[in-house]
Amino acid sequence: MSTASTIETFPNPRPERRFEIAIDCPEFTSMCPKTGLPDFGVIRIRYLPDAHCLELKSLKYYLLEFRNKGIFYEAATNQILDDLVAACAPRQMTVVGDFTARGGITTKVTAEYTKA
């Protein structure tokens, strides 16, 4: 499945400065592990880079790997956070999985990381 090795990075152009990068991925899809039906949502990534920033094309292809994977919302959001942290070692990162309604219920999962 998805691994941090598929996510490319580039050197932070201003590593001495604290600044936030906000990335919204409005076309996230995965599969419900119970029904096999598609799940849709928005993945929102907010992070304070350290030495490296995420490269967006590789991020897009990484997220596409979830399309045919049966995975619960909670697991997907936390897996994305873990893989992105492993790839770019940010100062701080938050990943929000904001999933569309299924059966009249919406789900929003927030996973956070702060460098020790």
Residue pairs with C-beta under 8 A, 6 or more apart in sequence:
1 65
1 69
1 79
2 62
2 65
2 66
2 69
2 79
2 80
2 83
3 83
4 82
4 83
4 84
4 86
4 87
5 87
6 58
6 61
6 62
6 65
7 54
7 55
7 58
7 59
7 62
7 83
7 84
7 87
7 88
8 54
8 55
8 57
8 58
8 87
9 52
9 53
9 54
9 55
9 87
9 88
10 52
10 53
10 55
11 51
11 52
11 53
12 49
12 50
12 51
12 52
12 53
13 53
15 49
15 50
15 51
18 48
18 91
19 48
19 49
20 46
20 47
20 48
21 45
21 46
21 47
21 48
21 49
21 53
21 54
22 44
22 45
22 46
23 44
23 45
23 46
23 54
23 56
23 59
24 42
24 43
24 44
24 45
25 42
25 43
25 44
25 45
25 59
25 60
25 63
26 42
27 40
28 40
28 41
28 42
28 43
28 63
28 66
28 97
29 38
29 39
29 40
29 41
29 66
29 67
30 38
30 39
30 66
30 67
30 69
30 70
30 71
30 76
31 37
31 38
31 39
31 67
31 68
31 69
31 70
31 71
32 38
32 39
32 70
32 102
33 70
33 71
33 72
36 70
39 73
39 99
39 100
39 102
40 99
40 100
41 73
41 97
41 98
41 99
41 100
42 96
42 97
42 98
43 63
43 77
43 80
43 95
43 96
43 97
43 98
44 94
44 95
44 96
44 98
45 54
45 80
45 84
45 93
45 94
45 95
46 93
46 94
46 96
47 54
47 84
47 88
47 90
47 91
47 92
47 93
47 94
48 90
48 91
48 92
48 93
49 88
49 90
49 91
50 88
50 89
50 90
50 91
50 115
51 89
52 87
52 88
52 89
53 88
54 84
54 87
54 88
59 84
62 83
63 80
66 76
71 79
73 97
73 99
73 107
73 109
74 109
76 97
76 109
77 95
77 96
77 97
77 109
77 110
77 111
78 109
78 111
80 95
80 97
80 111
81 93
81 94
81 95
81 111
81 112
81 113
84 90
84 93
84 95
85 93
85 113
89 115
90 113
90 115
91 114
91 115
92 112
92 113
92 114
92 115
93 112
93 113
94 110
94 111
94 112
94 113
95 110
95 111
95 112
96 108
96 109
96 110
96 111
97 107
97 108
97 109
97 110
98 106
98 108
99 106
99 107
99 108
99 109
100 106
